Amino acid sequence: MSATLIQIVSEETMPNLLAAMAIKPDRIVHLCTPAMEGASAALERAYGQAWVKTSVVTRRLGEHPGMVELNDAVFSLIRETDNAVVNFTGGTKLMSIGAYAAATRAQVPSVYVDTATGEFVNGLSGGDFKTLFPNGTAISQVSRQLTVNGVATAYGVERVSTGKQWKGYAPLADFLLRNPAAEQKCHDAVADLLKKEPRSFQQAQTYYKNLYARRLAIPDAVGELAVAAGLLERRANGFYPASKWFSKFQGFNLSRGNVPPGLLFGAAEEARWPFSFFNGNWWEIAVMRYLAQQGRYRDLRWSVDAGSRVASSTDMEEDILGIDNVNLLYVSCKRGGDKAKLSRVLEDVNSSARRLGGKFAHKILAVFVPLQGLQAKRLASRGRELHIELLDRAAVASV
């Protein structure tokens, strides 16, 4: 059905995106304060990511609009629009009441996007609500259209990478998961090798060249799996980091003189990979494998960069992202242990997940080596307060 969807734009943009995906209006009008103009622009980009073909018009409100201003603004729009539909989910409570009152006054359909119950709720303000939702009112009906990019874009994150390939490392990660003693030996073999951070390309070349000449004291069973994964190579007297990773480091197009920090980091990341893997990155892959086997999550991505399209900006690297029904799945993986300071990590998980997926994001902290005693109790308590699910080795190893 041809319709014009009138939406109040606030920081929590998912209700706007979900309503647009379900109704598929020909035209959308955003009502937003000056502070929400950025959110309006992000939403417009997100419509494209979610395959909503529509035209968008922005109508600016005052800085602190109340019930009367919203009533007047929405009623005026309804009078000049054919087949208007009002989504009164966004904004402050007074703004929502004003928008709903205008829809009732004009006797046009209105909708409330109730993410808690998973339903598009009929506002009973008038008009033919059923024709707007021919496939039913369950929010899950639009879930297949959502991607990590679409959700992140709706919250103003302009670029999310597709992530890295992980399946080739899965057998090795699974072995380490199920053999904690072998994992500890591997961790001990590399932990002391990653303490120094070279500050120039010249320093880094020497530093990593020396590391690649060191035999790793790891169990043979691990070494063989690591060779099969392309992570290590066997030489006469044991296992060493595969030289291809250092060759990639040398092959970076690095300018003479001072190397941009971002470029140096990228080069160093390649050279660090065999050591980083055994230092804890293997756990991310074990968790990724576990999540993929659940059948609940879509668009799962491992080792993701998320940030701005501006070249000078600094991306944030995220362990695992995905979609859980219509919400973002955000997973942070930590090897753990008593010295891990995981309580601080919870705060980072909460803020990063909110940046990418708003307050409805499904947040998980996965920890391989658990905390003990009082630290464990504090972590669990704070996790509940922040609605962060804790995932441990036993759960990941259960499949």
TAHUUR-V755601 format. One line per field, one symbol per residue. ss: DSSP state (h for helix, s for strand, l for the rest). A space follows every 10 residues. Layout:
ss->???
This chain:
ss->lllsssssll lllhhhhhhh hhhlllssss sslhhhhhhh hhhhhhhhhl llllssssss llllllhhhh hhhhhhhhhl lllsssslll llhhhhhhhh hhhhhhllls ssssllllss sslllllllh hhlllllshh hhhhhllhhh hhhhllllss llllllhhhh hhhhhhhhlh hhhhhhhhhh hhhhllllll hhhhhhhhhh hllllslllh hhhhhhhhll lssssllsss slhhhhhhhh hlllllllll hhhhhhhhhh hhhhhhhhhh hhhhhhhhhh hhhhllssss ssssssslll lllllsssss ssssllssss ssssssllll lhhhhhhhhh hhhhhhhhhh lssssssssl llhhhhhhhh hhhhhllsss sshhhhlll
